[in-house]
């Protein structure tokens, strides 16, 4: 199908491409509307003994808790795992080089795919859709949306992680993206013209700003001289142009609201 999105998540014995091994790969395919159109495939790969022996303790504990470690002795070879993934890809994405790779912090997964499953890597478009990049922008621009995002279970099993990534992108689409059908062509062209007319301090040559205000106006975070003011904006806890958001109690440890969703813990895959 056209506009398919290929979601892949990998679990590894660590993050070092020189020594760590790929031990699980899962894949789901969605259409452009984020509807899952393929049966999920999840393949456990038997790693080399040396990679298993040198696995860091924190990674070993993680894969033990998830149950993955117990499955590794019964895993398949890298070659067989790659063929299984290619079979699903060819069924749902008949033309190579068209579908982007999607996921969370997907560059790490792609590096291991390029090393161990080059045929899968080559079948995908070189572009990637990284949900974690959107998350980083949401954290800076829409903190309320960020802190209200769906809680992740962080199972550290590849297929479960993919489903969470898809749900996360669905959430961002519903909360921060312009509702369909989006702006008309004239509105979009006008926005492009305004962007091209920006001055270095974020305003237009005539003093107007993208949000309809003027430099130095109350609530603006940038004054005419380019200095920050005490007005609202995302840094003050609100959405752009809506002024400061309501205060939320901070836990004192990392400056985040006490009722905030915990940040994702570091993971190996």
C-alpha positions in Angstrom: 0.0 0.0 0.0 1.1 3.6 -0.4 2.1 5.8 2.6 2.6 2.7 4.8 4.6 3.3 8.0 7.0 0.6 9.2 7.4 0.4 12.9 10.4 -1.5 14.3 11.8 -1.9 17.8 14.9 -3.8 18.8 16.2 -5.2 22.0 20.0 -5.6 22.4 22.5 -6.8 24.9 23.7 -3.2 25.1 24.2 -0.2 22.9 27.8 -0.7 21.7 27.8 -1.6 18.0 31.3 -3.0 18.3 30.4 -5.8 20.8 26.7 -5.9 21.6 24.2 -8.2 19.9 20.7 -7.9 18.5 18.4 -10.3 20.5 14.8 -9.3 19.6 13.2 -7.5 16.6 9.5 -6.7 16.3 7.6 -5.0 13.5 4.2 -3.6 12.9 3.0 -1.8 9.8 0.4 1.0 9.9 -1.3 3.1 7.3 -1.0 6.9 7.2 -3.8 7.2 9.8 -1.8 5.0 12.2 -4.2 2.1 11.8 -2.3 -1.2 12.2 -2.6 -3.2 9.0 -0.3 -6.1 9.6 -0.1 -8.9 12.1 2.7 -8.2 14.5 5.9 -10.1 14.0 8.3 -10.6 17.0 11.4 -12.6 16.5 13.8 -13.6 19.3 17.5 -14.0 18.1 20.0 -16.3 19.8 23.1 -14.1 20.6 26.7 -15.2 20.5 27.9 -16.5 23.9 30.4 -13.7 24.3 27.7 -11.0 23.9 25.6 -12.7 26.5 28.5 -13.1 28.9 29.5 -9.4 28.7 25.9 -8.1 29.1 25.9 -5.2 31.7 24.1 -6.1 34.9 21.4 -3.4 34.4 20.6 -4.8 31.0 20.7 -8.4 32.3 18.2 -7.4 35.0 15.9 -5.7 32.5 15.8 -8.7 30.1 15.4 -11.1 33.0 12.4 -9.1 34.3 10.8 -9.0 30.9 11.3 -12.8 30.3 13.4 -12.2 27.2 16.5 -13.7 28.7 14.9 -17.1 29.2 13.8 -17.1 25.5 17.3 -16.5 24.1 18.5 -20.1 24.0 15.6 -20.9 21.7 16.1 -17.9 19.4 16.7 -18.1 15.7 19.7 -17.0 13.7 20.0 -13.4 12.4 19.6 -14.7 8.8 16.3 -16.4 9.6 15.0 -13.4 11.5 15.9 -11.1 8.6 14.0 -13.3 6.2 10.9 -13.3 8.4 10.9 -9.6 8.5 11.4 -9.2 4.8 8.5 -11.5 4.1 6.1 -9.3 6.0 7.6 -6.1 4.5 7.2 -7.4 0.9 3.6 -8.4 1.6 2.5 -5.1 2.9 5.0 -2.7 1.3 5.5 -4.2 -2.2 7.9 -1.5 -3.4 11.2 -1.1 -1.7 12.6 2.3 -0.6 9.1 3.8 -0.1 8.2 3.3 3.6 10.0 5.2 6.4 11.2 3.5 9.5 9.2 4.6 12.6 9.7 4.3 16.3 11.2 5.8 19.4 14.9 6.9 19.3 14.9 4.9 16.1 18.4 5.8 15.0 19.8 3.3 17.5 17.6 0.5 16.2 18.5 1.4 12.6 22.2 1.2 13.4 21.8 -2.4 14.6 19.6 -3.2 11.6 22.1 -1.8 9.2 24.8 -3.9 10.8 22.9 -7.2 11.2 20.0 -7.0 8.8 21.2 -4.9 5.8 18.5 -6.2 3.5 15.7 -5.0 5.9 17.5 -1.6 6.3 17.9 -1.2 2.5 14.2 -2.1 1.9 13.1 1.0 4.0 13.2 4.6 3.0 16.2 6.5 4.3 13.9 8.9 6.1 12.7 8.1 9.6 9.8 9.2 11.8 11.1 9.4 15.4 8.4 9.9 18.0 11.0 10.8 20.5 11.9 13.9 18.5 8.2 15.0 18.6 8.2 14.4 22.3 11.2 16.7 22.8 9.5 19.5 21.0 6.2 18.9 22.9 8.2 19.1 26.2 9.5 22.5 25.2 6.4 24.0 23.4 3.4 22.3 25.1 4.5 21.2 28.6 0.9 20.5 29.6 0.5 18.0 26.8 3.9 16.5 27.7 3.1 15.9 31.3 -0.4 14.6 30.6 0.9 12.1 28.0 -0.1 8.4 28.3 1.9 6.6 30.9 4.3 4.0 29.4 4.7 0.6 30.9 8.2 0.2 29.6 8.0 -3.5 29.3 11.2 -3.7 27.3 9.7 -6.2 24.9 10.0 -5.1 21.3 6.3 -5.6 20.2 4.9 -4.0 23.3 7.2 -1.0 22.9 6.1 -0.5 19.3 2.4 -0.4 20.3 3.3 2.2 22.9 5.1 4.3 20.3 2.1 4.2 18.0 -0.2 5.2 20.8 2.1 8.0 21.7 2.1 9.4 18.2 -1.7 9.1 18.1 -1.9 11.2 21.3 0.4 13.9 19.9 -1.6 14.0 16.7 -4.8 14.5 18.6 -3.4 17.1 21.0 -0.9 19.3 19.2 -1.4 18.8 15.4 -3.8 21.0 13.4 -7.1 19.2 13.1 -8.0 17.8 9.7 -8.3 19.0 7.0 -5.8 21.5 8.1 -5.4 25.1 6.8 -6.5 26.0 3.3 -3.9 26.7 0.7 -4.1 30.5 1.1 -3.6 30.3 4.9 -0.7 27.9 4.4 1.0 30.2 1.9 0.5 33.2 4.1 2.2 31.3 7.0 5.1 30.4 4.7 5.4 34.1 3.7 5.5 35.2 7.4 8.1 32.6 8.2 10.3 33.8 5.4 9.9 37.4 6.5 11.1 36.8 10.1 13.9 39.0 11.4 16.7 37.5 13.5 15.0 38.3 16.8 11.8 36.5 15.8 9.8 39.4 14.5 8.9 40.9 11.1 10.5 44.0 9.7 7.3 45.9 10.4 7.3 44.8 14.1 4.6 42.2 13.8 4.9 38.8 15.3 3.6 35.4 14.3 1.2 35.3 17.2 -0.4 38.6 16.1 1.1 40.6 18.9 4.0 43.1 18.8 7.5 43.0 20.3 7.4 44.1 23.9 3.6 43.6 24.2 2.3 42.2 27.5 2.6 38.4 27.5 5.3 38.4 24.8 8.4 36.5 25.7 10.5 38.5 23.3 10.8 42.3 23.5 11.7 44.6 20.6 15.3 44.5 21.5 15.2 40.7 21.5 15.5 40.3 25.3 13.2 37.9 27.1 10.4 39.4 29.2 8.4 38.0 32.1 5.4 37.2 29.9 3.8 33.9 29.1 4.6 31.3 26.5 5.6 27.6 26.7 8.5 28.3 29.1 6.0 29.8 31.6 3.9 26.6 31.5 1.3 27.6 29.0 0.6 27.1 25.3 2.0 29.7 22.9 0.1 33.0 23.2 -2.0 32.0 26.2 0.1 33.5 29.0 1.3 31.7 32.1 -0.3 28.4 32.9 -1.6 27.5 36.4 1.1 26.8 38.9 1.7 23.1 39.7 3.6 21.9 42.8 7.1 20.8 42.1 8.8 17.8 43.7 12.0 19.7 44.2 14.1 16.9 42.7 14.2 17.7 39.1 11.9 20.8 38.8 9.0 18.9 37.2 5.5 18.9 38.5 4.9 16.4 41.4 2.1 14.8 39.5 4.0 14.6 36.2 4.3 11.4 34.2 7.8 9.9 34.9 10.3 10.4 32.2 11.3 7.3 30.3 14.1 5.3 32.0 17.3 4.6 30.0 17.0 1.4 28.1 19.2 -0.8 25.9 16.6 -1.2 23.2 
